[in-house]
Amino acid sequence: MIEKKKREVITLITMDNIIREGNPTLRARAEKLTFPLSDEIKQTAHEMMEFLENSQDEEIAAKYHLRAGVGLAAPQIDKSIRMTAVLIPGIEAGDEPIFKDVLVNPTILSESVQMVALGEGEGCLSVDREVPGYVPRHDRIKVRWYDLDGNEHIERLRDYPAIVLQHEIDHLNGILFYDHINKENPLQAPKDMLILE
């Protein structure tokens, strides 16, 4: 019963709440959070995850004109704090998510020499245009973060989940995905870089 009440007060994040490139918050280094987190920050975390869930639901996304997303960083809703929600769906409909969590103060502890990029390039909810080009990322990373209760998590990720996490952590450092694209030859893959299709 209490859980139902909580959900009723959650306000829906829509594309109108997401700031776009040109807004200075996207270029600022976000502030580290301290524990215990305030109720307001926890509420924001739940709203961010709810946005991702809604954006991946075709009916809800169509109703509210949401672009599908697998990650949403707090700076993208104009809150310059080190928190990001990530929801990478399973391969088949109905599968458990590959990765689902709200990460507070995430840090990359180590990264592979091997680089990887998405064949179709990257997109971003804060960028309303297509920016062609390979975005080089580390293929494997070891990440530390804290959950909303302050528990520490350390996990090794590779391939697509590693790419998503690096994209989201970039947001907390004022970096956008196209900053990594080779300006001279955007579609020239660096030697030995893996391309994920």
PyMOL commands that place a pseudoatom at each C-alpha (Angstrom):
pseudoatom trace, name=CA, resn=MET, resi=1, chain=A, elem=C, hetatm=0, pos=[0.000, 0.000, 0.000]
pseudoatom trace, name=CA, resn=ILE, resi=2, chain=A, elem=C, hetatm=0, pos=[2.798, 2.426, 0.885]
pseudoatom trace, name=CA, resn=GLU, resi=3, chain=A, elem=C, hetatm=0, pos=[4.602, 1.547, -2.347]
pseudoatom trace, name=CA, resn=LYS, resi=4, chain=A, elem=C, hetatm=0, pos=[1.491, 2.416, -4.381]
pseudoatom trace, name=CA, resn=LYS, resi=5, chain=A, elem=C, hetatm=0, pos=[1.250, 5.815, -2.693]
pseudoatom trace, name=CA, resn=LYS, resi=6, chain=A, elem=C, hetatm=0, pos=[4.908, 6.514, -3.455]
pseudoatom trace, name=CA, resn=ARG, resi=7, chain=A, elem=C, hetatm=0, pos=[4.393, 5.833, -7.156]
pseudoatom trace, name=CA, resn=GLU, resi=8, chain=A, elem=C, hetatm=0, pos=[1.447, 8.218, -7.333]
pseudoatom trace, name=CA, resn=VAL, resi=9, chain=A, elem=C, hetatm=0, pos=[3.592, 11.224, -6.388]
pseudoatom trace, name=CA, resn=ILE, resi=10, chain=A, elem=C, hetatm=0, pos=[6.239, 10.476, -9.010]
pseudoatom trace, name=CA, resn=THR, resi=11, chain=A, elem=C, hetatm=0, pos=[6.098, 13.130, -11.676]
pseudoatom trace, name=CA, resn=LEU, resi=12, chain=A, elem=C, hetatm=0, pos=[6.691, 12.019, -15.209]
pseudoatom trace, name=CA, resn=ILE, resi=13, chain=A, elem=C, hetatm=0, pos=[9.921, 13.126, -16.874]
pseudoatom trace, name=CA, resn=THR, resi=14, chain=A, elem=C, hetatm=0, pos=[9.271, 13.868, -20.551]
pseudoatom trace, name=CA, resn=MET, resi=15, chain=A, elem=C, hetatm=0, pos=[11.455, 15.145, -23.379]
pseudoatom trace, name=CA, resn=ASP, resi=16, chain=A, elem=C, hetatm=0, pos=[10.494, 18.690, -22.278]
pseudoatom trace, name=CA, resn=ASN, resi=17, chain=A, elem=C, hetatm=0, pos=[12.473, 18.151, -19.053]
pseudoatom trace, name=CA, resn=ILE, resi=18, chain=A, elem=C, hetatm=0, pos=[15.633, 17.098, -20.874]
pseudoatom trace, name=CA, resn=ILE, resi=19, chain=A, elem=C, hetatm=0, pos=[18.008, 19.942, -21.650]
pseudoatom trace, name=CA, resn=ARG, resi=20, chain=A, elem=C, hetatm=0, pos=[19.708, 20.099, -25.031]
pseudoatom trace, name=CA, resn=GLU, resi=21, chain=A, elem=C, hetatm=0, pos=[23.236, 20.846, -26.252]
pseudoatom trace, name=CA, resn=GLY, resi=22, chain=A, elem=C, hetatm=0, pos=[24.070, 24.500, -25.739]
pseudoatom trace, name=CA, resn=ASN, resi=23, chain=A, elem=C, hetatm=0, pos=[22.838, 24.442, -22.136]
pseudoatom trace, name=CA, resn=PRO, resi=24, chain=A, elem=C, hetatm=0, pos=[25.859, 25.111, -19.862]
pseudoatom trace, name=CA, resn=THR, resi=25, chain=A, elem=C, hetatm=0, pos=[24.831, 22.384, -17.360]
pseudoatom trace, name=CA, resn=LEU, resi=26, chain=A, elem=C, hetatm=0, pos=[25.779, 19.768, -19.966]
pseudoatom trace, name=CA, resn=ARG, resi=27, chain=A, elem=C, hetatm=0, pos=[29.325, 21.134, -20.064]
pseudoatom trace, name=CA, resn=ALA, resi=28, chain=A, elem=C, hetatm=0, pos=[29.859, 21.454, -16.299]
pseudoatom trace, name=CA, resn=ARG, resi=29, chain=A, elem=C, hetatm=0, pos=[31.556, 18.889, -14.065]
pseudoatom trace, name=CA, resn=ALA, resi=30, chain=A, elem=C, hetatm=0, pos=[28.744, 17.599, -11.839]
pseudoatom trace, name=CA, resn=GLU, resi=31, chain=A, elem=C, hetatm=0, pos=[29.041, 17.692, -8.058]
pseudoatom trace, name=CA, resn=LYS, resi=32, chain=A, elem=C, hetatm=0, pos=[29.756, 14.582, -6.014]
pseudoatom trace, name=CA, resn=LEU, resi=33, chain=A, elem=C, hetatm=0, pos=[26.879, 13.473, -3.790]
pseudoatom trace, name=CA, resn=THR, resi=34, chain=A, elem=C, hetatm=0, pos=[27.211, 12.727, -0.080]
pseudoatom trace, name=CA, resn=PHE, resi=35, chain=A, elem=C, hetatm=0, pos=[25.270, 10.128, 1.896]
pseudoatom trace, name=CA, resn=PRO, resi=36, chain=A, elem=C, hetatm=0, pos=[22.660, 9.806, 3.193]
pseudoatom trace, name=CA, resn=LEU, resi=37, chain=A, elem=C, hetatm=0, pos=[20.917, 11.108, 0.069]
pseudoatom trace, name=CA, resn=SER, resi=38, chain=A, elem=C, hetatm=0, pos=[18.027, 13.500, 0.529]
pseudoatom trace, name=CA, resn=ASP, resi=39, chain=A, elem=C, hetatm=0, pos=[14.481, 12.334, -0.232]
pseudoatom trace, name=CA, resn=GLU, resi=40, chain=A, elem=C, hetatm=0, pos=[14.479, 14.810, -3.113]
pseudoatom trace, name=CA, resn=ILE, resi=41, chain=A, elem=C, hetatm=0, pos=[17.526, 13.197, -4.730]
pseudoatom trace, name=CA, resn=LYS, resi=42, chain=A, elem=C, hetatm=0, pos=[16.077, 9.689, -4.240]
pseudoatom trace, name=CA, resn=GLN, resi=43, chain=A, elem=C, hetatm=0, pos=[12.846, 10.895, -5.821]
pseudoatom trace, name=CA, resn=THR, resi=44, chain=A, elem=C, hetatm=0, pos=[14.802, 12.273, -8.793]
pseudoatom trace, name=CA, resn=ALA, resi=45, chain=A, elem=C, hetatm=0, pos=[16.576, 8.899, -9.136]
pseudoatom trace, name=CA, resn=HIS, resi=46, chain=A, elem=C, hetatm=0, pos=[13.233, 7.054, -9.282]
pseudoatom trace, name=CA, resn=GLU, resi=47, chain=A, elem=C, hetatm=0, pos=[11.891, 9.525, -11.846]
pseudoatom trace, name=CA, resn=MET, resi=48, chain=A, elem=C, hetatm=0, pos=[14.993, 9.072, -14.025]
pseudoatom trace, name=CA, resn=MET, resi=49, chain=A, elem=C, hetatm=0, pos=[14.635, 5.266, -14.000]
pseudoatom trace, name=CA, resn=GLU, resi=50, chain=A, elem=C, hetatm=0, pos=[10.917, 5.601, -14.668]
pseudoatom trace, name=CA, resn=PHE, resi=51, chain=A, elem=C, hetatm=0, pos=[11.696, 7.748, -17.717]
pseudoatom trace, name=CA, resn=LEU, resi=52, chain=A, elem=C, hetatm=0, pos=[13.935, 4.988, -19.113]
pseudoatom trace, name=CA, resn=GLU, resi=53, chain=A, elem=C, hetatm=0, pos=[11.264, 2.344, -18.460]
pseudoatom trace, name=CA, resn=ASN, resi=54, chain=A, elem=C, hetatm=0, pos=[8.618, 4.508, -20.133]
pseudoatom trace, name=CA, resn=SER, resi=55, chain=A, elem=C, hetatm=0, pos=[10.876, 5.376, -23.076]
pseudoatom trace, name=CA, resn=GLN, resi=56, chain=A, elem=C, hetatm=0, pos=[11.394, 1.653, -23.780]
pseudoatom trace, name=CA, resn=ASP, resi=57, chain=A, elem=C, hetatm=0, pos=[7.642, 0.918, -23.653]
pseudoatom trace, name=CA, resn=GLU, resi=58, chain=A, elem=C, hetatm=0, pos=[6.322, 1.527, -27.185]
pseudoatom trace, name=CA, resn=GLU, resi=59, chain=A, elem=C, hetatm=0, pos=[2.803, 2.541, -26.095]
pseudoatom trace, name=CA, resn=ILE, resi=60, chain=A, elem=C, hetatm=0, pos=[3.886, 4.928, -23.344]
pseudoatom trace, name=CA, resn=ALA, resi=61, chain=A, elem=C, hetatm=0, pos=[6.711, 6.341, -25.491]
pseudoatom trace, name=CA, resn=ALA, resi=62, chain=A, elem=C, hetatm=0, pos=[4.250, 7.062, -28.318]
pseudoatom trace, name=CA, resn=LYS, resi=63, chain=A, elem=C, hetatm=0, pos=[1.709, 8.624, -25.955]
pseudoatom trace, name=CA, resn=TYR, resi=64, chain=A, elem=C, hetatm=0, pos=[4.244, 11.009, -24.379]
pseudoatom trace, name=CA, resn=HIS, resi=65, chain=A, elem=C, hetatm=0, pos=[6.518, 11.432, -27.444]
pseudoatom trace, name=CA, resn=LEU, resi=66, chain=A, elem=C, hetatm=0, pos=[9.543, 9.954, -25.674]
pseudoatom trace, name=CA, resn=ARG, resi=67, chain=A, elem=C, hetatm=0, pos=[12.749, 9.005, -27.454]
pseudoatom trace, name=CA, resn=ALA, resi=68, chain=A, elem=C, hetatm=0, pos=[13.965, 5.588, -26.360]
pseudoatom trace, name=CA, resn=GLY, resi=69, chain=A, elem=C, hetatm=0, pos=[16.952, 5.757, -24.048]
pseudoatom trace, name=CA, resn=VAL, resi=70, chain=A, elem=C, hetatm=0, pos=[19.184, 3.329, -22.170]
pseudoatom trace, name=CA, resn=GLY, resi=71, chain=A, elem=C, hetatm=0, pos=[20.740, 5.960, -19.927]
pseudoatom trace, name=CA, resn=LEU, resi=72, chain=A, elem=C, hetatm=0, pos=[19.815, 9.301, -18.402]
pseudoatom trace, name=CA, resn=ALA, resi=73, chain=A, elem=C, hetatm=0, pos=[22.303, 11.368, -16.389]
pseudoatom trace, name=CA, resn=ALA, resi=74, chain=A, elem=C, hetatm=0, pos=[21.132, 13.952, -13.844]
pseudoatom trace, name=CA, resn=PRO, resi=75, chain=A, elem=C, hetatm=0, pos=[22.821, 16.840, -15.741]
pseudoatom trace, name=CA, resn=GLN, resi=76, chain=A, elem=C, hetatm=0, pos=[20.481, 16.048, -18.659]
pseudoatom trace, name=CA, resn=ILE, resi=77, chain=A, elem=C, hetatm=0, pos=[17.538, 17.128, -16.498]
pseudoatom trace, name=CA, resn=ASP, resi=78, chain=A, elem=C, hetatm=0, pos=[19.498, 20.222, -15.412]
pseudoatom trace, name=CA, resn=LYS, resi=79, chain=A, elem=C, hetatm=0, pos=[20.679, 18.800, -12.074]
pseudoatom trace, name=CA, resn=SER, resi=80, chain=A, elem=C, hetatm=0, pos=[24.468, 19.017, -11.866]
pseudoatom trace, name=CA, resn=ILE, resi=81, chain=A, elem=C, hetatm=0, pos=[24.986, 16.017, -9.564]
pseudoatom trace, name=CA, resn=ARG, resi=82, chain=A, elem=C, hetatm=0, pos=[26.947, 12.800, -10.102]
pseudoatom trace, name=CA, resn=MET, resi=83, chain=A, elem=C, hetatm=0, pos=[24.057, 10.403, -10.618]
pseudoatom trace, name=CA, resn=THR, resi=84, chain=A, elem=C, hetatm=0, pos=[22.873, 8.475, -13.657]
pseudoatom trace, name=CA, resn=ALA, resi=85, chain=A, elem=C, hetatm=0, pos=[20.187, 5.895, -14.379]
pseudoatom trace, name=CA, resn=VAL, resi=86, chain=A, elem=C, hetatm=0, pos=[20.982, 3.023, -16.751]
pseudoatom trace, name=CA, resn=LEU, resi=87, chain=A, elem=C, hetatm=0, pos=[18.537, 0.472, -18.147]
pseudoatom trace, name=CA, resn=ILE, resi=88, chain=A, elem=C, hetatm=0, pos=[19.867, -1.857, -20.847]
pseudoatom trace, name=CA, resn=PRO, resi=89, chain=A, elem=C, hetatm=0, pos=[17.031, -4.173, -21.893]
pseudoatom trace, name=CA, resn=GLY, resi=90, chain=A, elem=C, hetatm=0, pos=[17.457, -7.914, -22.385]
pseudoatom trace, name=CA, resn=ILE, resi=91, chain=A, elem=C, hetatm=0, pos=[18.017, -9.342, -25.863]
pseudoatom trace, name=CA, resn=GLU, resi=92, chain=A, elem=C, hetatm=0, pos=[14.455, -10.678, -26.266]
pseudoatom trace, name=CA, resn=ALA, resi=93, chain=A, elem=C, hetatm=0, pos=[11.224, -9.024, -25.146]
pseudoatom trace, name=CA, resn=GLY, resi=94, chain=A, elem=C, hetatm=0, pos=[10.451, -10.148, -21.611]
pseudoatom trace, name=CA, resn=ASP, resi=95, chain=A, elem=C, hetatm=0, pos=[14.099, -10.950, -20.778]
pseudoatom trace, name=CA, resn=GLU, resi=96, chain=A, elem=C, hetatm=0, pos=[15.596, -9.572, -17.591]
pseudoatom trace, name=CA, resn=PRO, resi=97, chain=A, elem=C, hetatm=0, pos=[17.522, -6.320, -18.238]
pseudoatom trace, name=CA, resn=ILE, resi=98, chain=A, elem=C, hetatm=0, pos=[21.216, -6.763, -18.986]
pseudoatom trace, name=CA, resn=PHE, resi=99, chain=A, elem=C, hetatm=0, pos=[21.917, -3.876, -16.616]
pseudoatom trace, name=CA, resn=LYS, resi=100, chain=A, elem=C, hetatm=0, pos=[19.530, -1.799, -14.498]
pseudoatom trace, name=CA, resn=ASP, resi=101, chain=A, elem=C, hetatm=0, pos=[20.584, 0.552, -11.711]
pseudoatom trace, name=CA, resn=VAL, resi=102, chain=A, elem=C, hetatm=0, pos=[20.894, 4.135, -10.581]
pseudoatom trace, name=CA, resn=LEU, resi=103, chain=A, elem=C, hetatm=0, pos=[24.583, 4.868, -10.135]
pseudoatom trace, name=CA, resn=VAL, resi=104, chain=A, elem=C, hetatm=0, pos=[25.697, 7.493, -7.625]
pseudoatom trace, name=CA, resn=ASN, resi=105, chain=A, elem=C, hetatm=0, pos=[29.246, 8.879, -7.905]
pseudoatom trace, name=CA, resn=PRO, resi=106, chain=A, elem=C, hetatm=0, pos=[30.326, 6.301, -10.516]
pseudoatom trace, name=CA, resn=THR, resi=107, chain=A, elem=C, hetatm=0, pos=[34.062, 6.004, -11.199]
pseudoatom trace, name=CA, resn=ILE, resi=108, chain=A, elem=C, hetatm=0, pos=[35.929, 3.991, -13.804]
pseudoatom trace, name=CA, resn=LEU, resi=109, chain=A, elem=C, hetatm=0, pos=[38.668, 2.129, -11.912]
pseudoatom trace, name=CA, resn=SER, resi=110, chain=A, elem=C, hetatm=0, pos=[40.348, 0.503, -14.909]
pseudoatom trace, name=CA, resn=GLU, resi=111, chain=A, elem=C, hetatm=0, pos=[39.860, 0.201, -18.654]
pseudoatom trace, name=CA, resn=SER, resi=112, chain=A, elem=C, hetatm=0, pos=[41.112, -2.026, -21.446]
pseudoatom trace, name=CA, resn=VAL, resi=113, chain=A, elem=C, hetatm=0, pos=[43.609, -0.981, -24.091]
pseudoatom trace, name=CA, resn=GLN, resi=114, chain=A, elem=C, hetatm=0, pos=[41.238, -2.550, -26.642]
pseudoatom trace, name=CA, resn=MET, resi=115, chain=A, elem=C, hetatm=0, pos=[38.910, 0.078, -28.083]
pseudoatom trace, name=CA, resn=VAL, resi=116, chain=A, elem=C, hetatm=0, pos=[35.394, -0.436, -29.432]
pseudoatom trace, name=CA, resn=ALA, resi=117, chain=A, elem=C, hetatm=0, pos=[32.719, 1.655, -31.143]
pseudoatom trace, name=CA, resn=LEU, resi=118, chain=A, elem=C, hetatm=0, pos=[29.114, 1.193, -32.203]
pseudoatom trace, name=CA, resn=GLY, resi=119, chain=A, elem=C, hetatm=0, pos=[28.870, 0.679, -35.970]
pseudoatom trace, name=CA, resn=GLU, resi=120, chain=A, elem=C, hetatm=0, pos=[25.840, 2.979, -36.186]
pseudoatom trace, name=CA, resn=GLY, resi=121, chain=A, elem=C, hetatm=0, pos=[27.430, 5.622, -33.965]
pseudoatom trace, name=CA, resn=GLU, resi=122, chain=A, elem=C, hetatm=0, pos=[25.991, 6.950, -30.713]
pseudoatom trace, name=CA, resn=GLY, resi=123, chain=A, elem=C, hetatm=0, pos=[22.980, 9.107, -30.011]
pseudoatom trace, name=CA, resn=CYS, resi=124, chain=A, elem=C, hetatm=0, pos=[21.945, 11.167, -27.020]
pseudoatom trace, name=CA, resn=LEU, resi=125, chain=A, elem=C, hetatm=0, pos=[18.641, 12.400, -25.606]
pseudoatom trace, name=CA, resn=SER, resi=126, chain=A, elem=C, hetatm=0, pos=[20.239, 15.848, -25.265]
pseudoatom trace, name=CA, resn=VAL, resi=127, chain=A, elem=C, hetatm=0, pos=[21.327, 15.967, -28.913]
pseudoatom trace, name=CA, resn=ASP, resi=128, chain=A, elem=C, hetatm=0, pos=[18.479, 16.399, -31.408]
pseudoatom trace, name=CA, resn=ARG, resi=129, chain=A, elem=C, hetatm=0, pos=[20.576, 15.752, -34.500]
pseudoatom trace, name=CA, resn=GLU, resi=130, chain=A, elem=C, hetatm=0, pos=[22.436, 12.832, -35.953]
pseudoatom trace, name=CA, resn=VAL, resi=131, chain=A, elem=C, hetatm=0, pos=[26.187, 13.130, -35.570]
pseudoatom trace, name=CA, resn=PRO, resi=132, chain=A, elem=C, hetatm=0, pos=[27.809, 10.491, -37.793]
pseudoatom trace, name=CA, resn=GLY, resi=133, chain=A, elem=C, hetatm=0, pos=[31.103, 8.979, -36.777]
pseudoatom trace, name=CA, resn=TYR, resi=134, chain=A, elem=C, hetatm=0, pos=[32.746, 6.342, -34.648]
pseudoatom trace, name=CA, resn=VAL, resi=135, chain=A, elem=C, hetatm=0, pos=[32.915, 7.110, -30.921]
pseudoatom trace, name=CA, resn=PRO, resi=136, chain=A, elem=C, hetatm=0, pos=[35.951, 5.228, -29.573]
pseudoatom trace, name=CA, resn=ARG, resi=137, chain=A, elem=C, hetatm=0, pos=[35.334, 3.661, -26.155]
pseudoatom trace, name=CA, resn=HIS, resi=138, chain=A, elem=C, hetatm=0, pos=[37.223, 1.168, -24.005]
pseudoatom trace, name=CA, resn=ASP, resi=139, chain=A, elem=C, hetatm=0, pos=[35.864, -2.327, -24.669]
pseudoatom trace, name=CA, resn=ARG, resi=140, chain=A, elem=C, hetatm=0, pos=[36.154, -3.424, -21.026]
pseudoatom trace, name=CA, resn=ILE, resi=141, chain=A, elem=C, hetatm=0, pos=[35.894, -1.312, -17.899]
pseudoatom trace, name=CA, resn=LYS, resi=142, chain=A, elem=C, hetatm=0, pos=[35.794, -1.853, -14.170]
pseudoatom trace, name=CA, resn=VAL, resi=143, chain=A, elem=C, hetatm=0, pos=[33.349, 0.560, -12.523]
pseudoatom trace, name=CA, resn=ARG, resi=144, chain=A, elem=C, hetatm=0, pos=[32.635, 1.484, -8.917]
pseudoatom trace, name=CA, resn=TRP, resi=145, chain=A, elem=C, hetatm=0, pos=[29.415, 3.197, -7.897]
pseudoatom trace, name=CA, resn=TYR, resi=146, chain=A, elem=C, hetatm=0, pos=[27.074, 3.532, -4.944]
pseudoatom trace, name=CA, resn=ASP, resi=147, chain=A, elem=C, hetatm=0, pos=[23.381, 2.736, -4.877]
pseudoatom trace, name=CA, resn=LEU, resi=148, chain=A, elem=C, hetatm=0, pos=[20.757, 5.033, -3.348]
pseudoatom trace, name=CA, resn=ASP, resi=149, chain=A, elem=C, hetatm=0, pos=[21.368, 3.536, 0.113]
pseudoatom trace, name=CA, resn=GLY, resi=150, chain=A, elem=C, hetatm=0, pos=[25.110, 4.154, -0.077]
pseudoatom trace, name=CA, resn=ASN, resi=151, chain=A, elem=C, hetatm=0, pos=[26.151, 0.530, -0.741]
pseudoatom trace, name=CA, resn=GLU, resi=152, chain=A, elem=C, hetatm=0, pos=[29.289, 0.191, -2.848]
pseudoatom trace, name=CA, resn=HIS, resi=153, chain=A, elem=C, hetatm=0, pos=[29.195, -1.839, -6.079]
pseudoatom trace, name=CA, resn=ILE, resi=154, chain=A, elem=C, hetatm=0, pos=[32.137, -2.818, -8.280]
pseudoatom trace, name=CA, resn=GLU, resi=155, chain=A, elem=C, hetatm=0, pos=[31.485, -4.516, -11.600]
pseudoatom trace, name=CA, resn=ARG, resi=156, chain=A, elem=C, hetatm=0, pos=[33.349, -5.380, -14.771]
pseudoatom trace, name=CA, resn=LEU, resi=157, chain=A, elem=C, hetatm=0, pos=[31.504, -4.573, -17.982]
pseudoatom trace, name=CA, resn=ARG, resi=158, chain=A, elem=C, hetatm=0, pos=[32.323, -5.140, -21.623]
pseudoatom trace, name=CA, resn=ASP, resi=159, chain=A, elem=C, hetatm=0, pos=[31.036, -4.317, -25.088]
pseudoatom trace, name=CA, resn=TYR, resi=160, chain=A, elem=C, hetatm=0, pos=[27.659, -2.509, -25.196]
pseudoatom trace, name=CA, resn=PRO, resi=161, chain=A, elem=C, hetatm=0, pos=[27.105, -2.106, -21.409]
pseudoatom trace, name=CA, resn=ALA, resi=162, chain=A, elem=C, hetatm=0, pos=[30.659, -0.703, -21.100]
pseudoatom trace, name=CA, resn=ILE, resi=163, chain=A, elem=C, hetatm=0, pos=[29.935, 1.775, -23.912]
pseudoatom trace, name=CA, resn=VAL, resi=164, chain=A, elem=C, hetatm=0, pos=[26.693, 2.928, -22.263]
pseudoatom trace, name=CA, resn=LEU, resi=165, chain=A, elem=C, hetatm=0, pos=[28.363, 3.442, -18.879]
pseudoatom trace, name=CA, resn=GLN, resi=166, chain=A, elem=C, hetatm=0, pos=[31.207, 5.457, -20.425]
pseudoatom trace, name=CA, resn=HIS, resi=167, chain=A, elem=C, hetatm=0, pos=[28.664, 7.640, -22.286]
pseudoatom trace, name=CA, resn=GLU, resi=168, chain=A, elem=C, hetatm=0, pos=[26.774, 8.291, -19.019]
pseudoatom trace, name=CA, resn=ILE, resi=169, chain=A, elem=C, hetatm=0, pos=[29.888, 8.980, -16.921]
pseudoatom trace, name=CA, resn=ASP, resi=170, chain=A, elem=C, hetatm=0, pos=[31.007, 11.428, -19.633]
pseudoatom trace, name=CA, resn=HIS, resi=171, chain=A, elem=C, hetatm=0, pos=[27.812, 13.402, -18.956]
pseudoatom trace, name=CA, resn=LEU, resi=172, chain=A, elem=C, hetatm=0, pos=[28.901, 13.817, -15.328]
pseudoatom trace, name=CA, resn=ASN, resi=173, chain=A, elem=C, hetatm=0, pos=[32.185, 15.308, -16.563]
pseudoatom trace, name=CA, resn=GLY, resi=174, chain=A, elem=C, hetatm=0, pos=[30.692, 17.754, -19.061]
pseudoatom trace, name=CA, resn=ILE, resi=175, chain=A, elem=C, hetatm=0, pos=[31.592, 15.622, -22.089]
pseudoatom trace, name=CA, resn=LEU, resi=176, chain=A, elem=C, hetatm=0, pos=[29.250, 14.808, -24.989]
pseudoatom trace, name=CA, resn=PHE, resi=177, chain=A, elem=C, hetatm=0, pos=[29.680, 11.739, -27.192]
pseudoatom trace, name=CA, resn=TYR, resi=178, chain=A, elem=C, hetatm=0, pos=[30.655, 13.679, -30.313]
pseudoatom trace, name=CA, resn=ASP, resi=179, chain=A, elem=C, hetatm=0, pos=[33.666, 15.165, -28.498]
pseudoatom trace, name=CA, resn=HIS, resi=180, chain=A, elem=C, hetatm=0, pos=[35.332, 11.761, -29.090]
pseudoatom trace, name=CA, resn=ILE, resi=181, chain=A, elem=C, hetatm=0, pos=[34.653, 11.616, -32.844]
pseudoatom trace, name=CA, resn=ASN, resi=182, chain=A, elem=C, hetatm=0, pos=[37.612, 12.207, -35.143]
pseudoatom trace, name=CA, resn=LYS, resi=183, chain=A, elem=C, hetatm=0, pos=[36.831, 15.613, -36.667]
pseudoatom trace, name=CA, resn=GLU, resi=184, chain=A, elem=C, hetatm=0, pos=[38.949, 14.995, -39.790]
pseudoatom trace, name=CA, resn=ASN, resi=185, chain=A, elem=C, hetatm=0, pos=[37.718, 11.484, -40.592]
pseudoatom trace, name=CA, resn=PRO, resi=186, chain=A, elem=C, hetatm=0, pos=[34.615, 10.690, -38.507]
pseudoatom trace, name=CA, resn=LEU, resi=187, chain=A, elem=C, hetatm=0, pos=[34.022, 7.341, -40.225]
pseudoatom trace, name=CA, resn=GLN, resi=188, chain=A, elem=C, hetatm=0, pos=[37.615, 6.147, -40.206]
pseudoatom trace, name=CA, resn=ALA, resi=189, chain=A, elem=C, hetatm=0, pos=[37.996, 3.531, -37.501]
pseudoatom trace, name=CA, resn=PRO, resi=190, chain=A, elem=C, hetatm=0, pos=[41.288, 3.626, -35.606]
pseudoatom trace, name=CA, resn=LYS, resi=191, chain=A, elem=C, hetatm=0, pos=[43.530, 0.591, -36.194]
pseudoatom trace, name=CA, resn=ASP, resi=192, chain=A, elem=C, hetatm=0, pos=[42.509, -2.500, -34.183]
pseudoatom trace, name=CA, resn=MET, resi=193, chain=A, elem=C, hetatm=0, pos=[39.256, -0.927, -32.924]
pseudoatom trace, name=CA, resn=LEU, resi=194, chain=A, elem=C, hetatm=0, pos=[36.353, -3.362, -32.625]
pseudoatom trace, name=CA, resn=ILE, resi=195, chain=A, elem=C, hetatm=0, pos=[33.097, -2.307, -34.296]
pseudoatom trace, name=CA, resn=LEU, resi=196, chain=A, elem=C, hetatm=0, pos=[29.896, -3.518, -32.618]
pseudoatom trace, name=CA, resn=GLU, resi=197, chain=A, elem=C, hetatm=0, pos=[27.006, -3.868, -35.070]
for i in range(1, 197): cmd.bond("trace and resi %d" % i, "trace and resi %d" % (i + 1))
show_as sticks, trace
zoom trace
